[in-house]
Amino acid sequence: MIALRISCLVVVLILAAASPAGGVLAQSDSNEPLFIIPFDGFDGANAAEGASEPAEPPDVEVEDLSPPVIGAVGLLDSANGGLPADMWRGADARIVTGLLPKLPAATGSAAMNGLARRLLLSVAQPPQGVDPAEFLGLRIERLVALGQGAEVESLLRGAGELANAPQVRDARVDQLLLNGDVQSACPLVRELVRDDPSAHWQKALVFCQRVDGELTQADLGLSLLADQGVEVGPAYPELDRALQGASGIVLPSMADADPLLLAMAMTAGVAIPVDAADTDDPAVLVALARNPAVDLDTRLVAAEKAVAQAVLDAKVLAVTYDEVTFDADDRANALTRAQQLGGAKGRALLFQAAQAQPSLTGRGEAYRALLLNAAKEGGVAAYAAAARAIRVELTALRPTPELAWFAPDAVTALLVAGDPEAAARWWPLLEERARVDQTAEAQVRTLWPMMRLAFGEQIVDDGSRMEVWWNQFDPEQESERRAQGAVYAALMTGLSDAAVDPLLAHLVVGPQQPVDAAPQSVLVDTMLRSAAEQRVGQTVLLALVVLGQGGTAQADTLALGAAVSALRQIGLGQDARLIALEAAFAGGG
C-alpha cells in the first residue's frame, strides 16, 4: 500500500506555477473546527482587512508547574495546552512502559510531534503500577530524541528527588552532552559506567578522563577498548588526539555524529564537518542548528532538516537563512544564482530576495520561486521546511485580487506549514478565480479535499465534490487515483465526513488494488478499545506508535483512519484533523 501512495505536493506546485503571474476559519480545542467568518463569496476589501494583521497560532507556553502529587511532574496543564491531568487513568502499565520507548521521533510530522510533546510534558499522575522514576526517565529519553533539550531541563527542575533517580540519570546524559555541559555530564557518566560498563559509556568515560586531566587512566581506557575489539569509528581517535593538545586536526567526515562526538568536537574546538547533518537523528540536528560555534553551512543544512522533521522552531531556520552572506550581484540575479548554488544556500538567497522585495507581486514571485526550488531539489521534506520558514511572512500578505495568481501557492504552503486558518483567508480568492480560469479551477479540485479535511462541513459540499475530484484523473492514472482515493477514504471515514460517500462507491466497485493487512493490527484494535473506554494517554500513545516512525507520509491507510477516529473519540478532534491534513498531502492528491 505504501508503494502505491504518491505525494500530491509537487503536482500542486506545478499546477500553481502554470498560472499567470500577476472569510477566516479557526479551529478550537474541541472535536470540531470553530466557525468565524462564512465563506459566502470573496470580497477583496474584507479579506484584505481580515488579513492585515494576521493572528499567530497560539504557542504553547511552557512554565514550571509544581507537581500536585508525587510523580505528577510536567510543564503543561489544561490552561496551556496540556492533556487532561487524569489522562493515564485506566492505562495498562505494561503497554505504557513497553511503548513509550517506541514513541516515534524523526517523523517529519508537525502534528504528531506536537501531540507527542504534549503527551510527554503534561502534568499527570503516572499510570497505576508504573514506578514514577522509571516513567519520568522514559519521558525524558523520548524528549531528548525529539530534540526538546530546553524542556528536559525545565522538567527536571520541577521533578524534585525524582531528578536524581538512576532511571532519570540514564536518560539525561545525552542531552547534557548535546548542550556541551561536560561538567554536569561527566559525573553522571562515571556513575553510569559502574552500572553499565558498555562500550558506549567506556568511550564517554575516556573523554571525561581527558577533560579532567586523568591522562593515564584515559590511555588505559583506550587500550582496553582496543583489546576488546570495539569499533570506535574514524572521528573518535582524531578528536581524542585534539583533546590531548594535537593541533591542526581536521575531520574529513563526521557522518556518524552522536552526542558524544559532538561534545568532544566542541570541547576540543574542532570544526564539525557539514556531513554531520547527514543524519535523521532529531537531537543531533537540533544541537547542530542551534550551536553558533558550528560552521554556518553545517547549521544551515541541519536547520532545514530539523524544521522538515518538525523538531525545530522554523524561526531558527529563517534567522539562519538571513545569516548567509551574498553580494549585490547574487541578490540582483537571485533566481539564476539560486539554481547555480543549489541546496540550502540557494534557498537562503531566495528567502533574502523575497524579504527585500518592495512590492507584493515581487514578494509573491520570490516566495513561489523558493517553494518551487525546494520541491524540485529536496522534495516534500525541503518544501515543508521552506513553507514553515516563511509561514509568518505568508500570513502577512494580504489576499487581494492582484495576488489571485498566488492563491494556490499560499493555500498549499500554509496548509503544509500547519496553519489552515491562514490558508482559509486565501481560499475564497482562489474559488473566485476558478470561476473564470480553468487552471484555477483545476487547482480548486486538487486542493478541495485538503480544505475539507481541515475544516469539515464549513467547506461546503453539494454531494459531488469528491466525485469531481475523482473524475479529474485521466484513464491511465487509475492506479494513482485509487491509491490516493484510498487515503482520502480512510481519513474522511475517520472524521465521520459524509463527503466520502461518492469516493467509497468508486473504491468498492471496479478494479481492486491489493490491500495489505496492517502489521500492527493488534495495536490498532487496542487503540480503538482504549479510545472507546476514554483512556486518553494510552490512546494517544498507541495512535502515535500505530502511525509509526515514517510519520503521516508512510502510515498505512487503515492505521491512519483508525488513528484519526480514535483521537476524535477522546476529544482531540483538532489534532485528528491536522494529522489527516498532513497525510492527505503525503498520500492523496
N, C-alpha and C positions, 0 to 999 in steps of 0.2 A: 504493500500500500504506500509506504513512504516513497518508493521509487517512482510512483505514478504522480506524486504531488509536485507541482512546479510553482515557482513564485510568480505572482502577477505583477510584482513591483516594477520590473524593467519594462514590461508591456505597457503598464500605465504611463510610465515616464516617456516612452517612445511616442505614445499617443499624444501626450501633452506637448512634446517637442514639435509635433507636426502641426499644431495650431498656430495661426498667425500671431506675431508679436503685436503688439500694440496693447432678522430673526435669530437669536443666540439660544443654544441649548446647554444645559449643565447637568451633571449627574450628582445625585445625592448619595448619602451613605446607606440608603435603603436598597431594596432589591430592584427598584425601577428608576430610570432617569427622571430628573426633575425638569418640568416644562417651564421655560422662562418667557420666550417670545415666539409666537407661532410662525410657521413657515407659510405665510399667506401671500406669496409673491415678493419679488425683490424690489426694494426701494433704496436707491443708491444713497440718498442723504441719510436715511435712518440707519442703514448698515454702516456707513462711514462714522456716524455719530456713536453707534454702539461699539465700534472697534477702535475709537480714537485713543482710549486709554485701556488696553486690554488687561483684564484681571489675571494675575498669575494664579495657576492652580495652587491651592493651599499646601505649603510644605509642611511635612510632619515635623513638629517641633520636638526636639529631644531634650529632656531635662532629667536630672537626677530625682528619683522619687523614692521616698523612704518605704521600704517593704513593710506592708501591714502585718505580715506574719512571716515566720521563718521559712525561707525558701522562695517566697514570692518576690523575687528580685527582677527589676525591669526598669525601662526608661519610658515606656509608653503606657498610658492608661486610656480609658474611653474618651477623655477630653482632648487628647492629642493624637488620635489615630490608632490607638491600641485595640487589640481584640478583647473580648469580654474577660473579666477577671476570673470567671469560672470556666474558662474555655477548655480546661483539661478535665472537667467533671465527666466521670464515666469512662475515661480513656483507659485502654489496656496498657499496663506498664511495659509489657514485652514488645508491643507494637511501637510504642513511642521510643524506647531505648534502642530498638533494632533498626528503626527507620530514620531517626534523626541524623545519624552519620551519613545516610544516603540522600539527604536533602540536596537537590541539585544546586550547583553554584554557577558554572560557566554556561548558562542557558541562553544568553542574549535576549532574554525576555524581561522587559522592564516590569510588566505586570506580575510575573512570577517572582522576580527578585524583591519587588516591593511587598508582596504578600509574605514571602519568606522572612524578610526583615521584621515585619510586624509580628509574625509568629514567634520569632526569637527574642524580640525586645519587649514584648508586652508583659506587664506585671500580672502574674497569675501564680497561684499555688501549684507546685509540681503535681503531676499525676499521682494518684494514690499508689503506693508501693515502689515509687522511684526515689532513690536517695537524692536529696536536694543538691549535694555537691556534684554527684555524677551528672545530674540534669543540667546544672549550670555549666559544667565542663563541656558537655555535648553542645550546648547552645553557643558557647564561646568558640569552640572549634569550627562550627559552621559559619559564625560571623567572620572569623578570620578568613575562611575560604571564600567568603563573599566580598572580601576586601573592605570590611567595615571596621577598620582599626580604631577609629576615634570612638565608636560605640562600645568597643570592647573595654577600653579604659574607663569610660563612663559607667559601664555596667559593673565593673569590678569595684569602683569607688563606693557603690551603694550596696555591695554584697556582704559587707561585714566580715565575719570569720570565714564565711564560705570562700572568700577570695584566696585564702591560704591553703585550701584543701588540695591534696595531691592531684585529684582529677582536674581541678581548675588550673593548677600549675602546668600540667602537661599541655593543655590547650593554649596557654598564654605565651609560651616561649617564642614560637614562630612570629607572633605579632611584635614582640619586643625586638626581635632581630630585624624585622622589616622596618621598624621605626628607627633603627640604628641605635637603640638604647642598650648598648652592650653591658653597661654597668649593672643594669637591672636583670638582664637575661642570663649572664654568666653564673651567678649564684644558683639560679634555678637549673641551669644545665648541669652543674656539679651534683645537685640532688637527683636529677633525672638519670645520670649515668649510674648512680648507685642502685637505683631501682630497675633500670632498663639499659644494660650495657650493650646496646645495639650499635652497629657501625655508624649510624647517623649521629647518635649522641656522642660517640667517641670522637668523630670528626669535629663536632662542635666543641668538645672539651679541649682538643688540641688548640683550636682557635682561642678559646678563653685563656688557656695557659700562656699563649703568646702575648695576649693583651695584658695579662697580669705579671709578665716578666718571668714566668716559670719556664725558662728555655729548655732546661734539661728534661723536665717532665714532658714538654711538648715534643721534643725529639724522640723520646722513648715511645710516646703515643703514636707517632708516625711510623716508627719501626714495627710496633705491634700491628697496626693496620696493614702494613706491607706483608708481615708474616702470616696474617690471616687471609691474605689474597683479596682484600677489599678494593674494589674499583672506585677510586676517588674522582675520576674524571680529569680532563686536561686543565681546567681552570683552578682547581683546588691547590695543586702544588705551586703554581705560579703565584697565587695570592698568598700562600704561606711564606714564600720567599720574600714577597713585598713586605709582609708583616715583620720579617726579620731584618728589614732595612735595605734590601736589594733595590737599586734604582733602575729606572728605565723599563719597568715591567709594562708590557703592552699585551693585552689579551686579544688574540685574533677572534675569539669566539666565547660566548657565554650562553650558548643555546640551552644549556641545562640549568639555567638560573633557578635558584631556590632561595628561601630566606637566609640560609647560612652563607651562601656565596655572595649575596648582595651585602650582607653585614660585613663580610671580610673585605670586599672591594671598597666599601665606604670607609671602613676603618683604616685601610691601607692607603687610601687616596688614589686608587687605580681606576682609570676610566672604564666605565661599563660599556661594552660594545653594543651596537644597535640590535644585534640578533638576540640580545637578552629579552627583547619584546616579542620574539617569535615563540610565544607560549600562549596557552589558553588558561593559565592559572590566574584567576582574578586578583588574588592577593599580590602576586608579583607585579602584575600590570599596574595596579593602583599605586604600589610603592614606587615604581619607576616614574609614573606620570606625575606624582606629587613631590618628588625629590628635586629641589632646584639645583643640587650638585650634579645631577645626571645630565649628560650631554643633551642638547635641545633636540637633535634628530631622534635620539632614543626616546625621549619624553614624548615627542610628537606621535611616534608610532604607537607607543604604549597607551597614550591618552585616547587615540582613535579606537584602539581595540577594546580598551576598558569601557568606553562610552558605548561601543557597539554591543558589548556584553551587558550593558545597563548596570554596571557596578561602580561607575564614577559619575559625579555630577558633570553634566555636559558643559557647565560654565568653565570648568577647568580646561576642557578642550578648546573652547572659544578663546580663552586667555592664551593658551599655548599657540594657537593659530596666529594670534596677534604678535607673539614674540619673535616669529620668524622675520628676518630682515630681507627686504627686496629693494632693488634700486629703482630709479624712476622709469627706466626702460621696461623693467619687468611689469611694473604697475600699469604702464601705458599700453602694453600688449599682453594683458593678463590671460586672455583665452589661449593665445598661441603658446605663451611661456608655460602655462599650467600643463598643457599637453606635453611639452618637452620635459618639464621637471618630473611629471608623473607623481603618483603616490600621495602621501600625506602632505608633502611640501607643496605640490601643485594645488591641492585643495586649500591650503593655508593662503596661497596667493589669491585664489578666487574669493575666499572669505574676506580678505582685506579689501579686495576690489569692490565687493558688494558694500562694505561699510563706507567706502569713500564715495559712492555714487550719490550725486546731489538730487537726482530725480527718482521718483517712484518707479518709473518704467525701467530706468537703468539698473536700479537695485533688484527689481524682479528678474531681469535678464541675467544678472550676475548670480542670483540665488539659483535660478534654473540651471545655469552652467555648472555651478558647484554640485547640485544634486545629480545631474546627468553624468558628470565626471565620476562621482562616487559610485553610481550604479554601474557604469561601464567598466571601471577599473577594479572595483572591490566588491561588486555585487550587493546583495541585500545588507550585509553587515556594515560595509562602508557607507551605504546610503543611510542606514539607520543612525550611524554616528553623525553624519553631516546634518541630517534632519534635526536631531536632538540639539546639535550645537547652535543651530540658527532658529530654534523654536521661539525664543523671546523676540528676535528681530521679526520673524514672520507674523507674530501676533500684533506687532506694532504697525504692520502695513494695513492700510485702510482698504477694504474690498470694494472699491469704487468701479464704475463701468469702464474706466480707462485701463483697469487692470484685469478685465474679464478674461483675457488670454492667459493670465497667470493663475486663474482659479483652480484648474486641475492640479497644478504643481503644489499650490498652497494646501488644498484639501489632502492630497496624498501625503505630503511631508508632515503636516500637523497630525494626521492620524497615526503615522508611523512613529512620530515623536511622543505619542501618548497624550495628545491634547485634543480630543474630539470636540470639546466645546469651542475652541478656536477654529477648528476646521468647519464647524457648523456655520460660522459667520460668512464663509465663502460659498457655501452650498447654494443658497438662493441665486447668487450671481452666476454660478455655473449652470443651474437649471434654466435661468432666463436666457442665457446664451445658447443653450441647447435647442431652444425653440426655432432658431434661425440658422444654426450652424451644425452641419452633420458631424463634424469632428467632435464638437462639444457634446452632441447627443450620444455619440459612442462612449465618450468619457463618463457621462452620467450613467449609462448602462453598466459600465465596468465598476464604477465606484459605489453605486446604489446599495449593493449588498453590505458593504463595509459600514456605510452610514446607518443602515437598518440594524446591524449588529450593535452599533454603538448606542443608538437612540430608540430602538424598538418602534412602537407604533407612531411615535412622533414623526417618523419618516413615512409619509402616507403611502399605503399600498392599496391599489384598487383591485387586488387579487391577481394581477397579471405581471407584476414587476419581475418576479423570478422566471416567469415564462419568457418575458422579453430578454432577460439575461441569457437564458438557455438558447434562445433562437439566434443570438448574435454570432454563434460559432459556425464556421464552415463545416461541411460534412466530414472532411478529412481530419477535423480536430475532435472527433468523437471521443477518443481516449482521454484527451486533456479535459474536455467538457465533463465527462463522467467523473473523473478523478477530482476535479475542482468542485463539482456539484456535490460530491460525497462529503467534502469538508464543510460546505455550507449547510448541508442537510444535518450533519451531526451537531453543528454549533447552534443552528436555529431550533432544532428539536430540544437541545439542552436548555435553551432560553424560552421554550414553550411559545414560539413565534409561529402564528398561523401562516405567515408568508411562505413557509417552507412547503406547503401542500402541493403546489404545482411541480415543485422540484422532486418531491418524493414520488409523484406519479411517473415522472420520466425515468427516475432511477430504478423503480421497481420493474418496469417493462423494458423491452429492448435488450441489446447485448449486455451481458452481465460481466462485470470486472471481478476478478478473484478478490475475496476479502480475507485478509489474514486475521486469524483469531488473535486477539490481544494477548501477548505472553504474560501480561500482568493481570489476567482475568480475576485471579483471587483477590488481588489488591483492589481492583475496580469494585468487585462485589462488597468487599469490606468497607470501602469508601462510601458506597451508596447506603449501606446499612448504618454506618456512622452518621451520615447526614440525616437519615430518617429519624435517628434517635437523638439528634441535635448535640452530638459530641463535636463541638466546634473545633477545638485544637486538633483532635485526631483526624477530623475530616480535611482540614487544611493541609496537614502534614501528608496525608495519603494522596490528596489531589496533586500536590507538587511532585511527589515521588512518582505517581502514575504518569504525569506529563513528561517527566524524565529529564535527563541531563541535556538532551538535544533541544529542550525548550518547546515552545509552541510551534516552532518551524518543523520539528521532526516527530511530534507526538502522533500516535495512531489516532485515526479519526474517531473510532469508538471510544477511546480513552478521553479524547477532547470533549466529546459530547457529554460523557458521564461526569467529567470533572466540572464542566460548566454547570450542569444540572445540580451536582452536589453542593457547589458553592452557593447557588441561588437558594437551595433549601435551608441553608444555615444563615441566610440573611446577608450574604456577601455578593449581592447582585452586581454592584459596580465592578468588583474585581472579576466576576464572571464575564461581564461584557468586554472589559479590556483584554482579557485572555482570548476571548472569541475574536476580537478585532485583530489582535496580533496573529492568531492562527489563520485568519482569513487572508491576510497579506502574504503569509508564508506559503499557504497551500491552496488558496482559492483564486479566483480571478474572473 
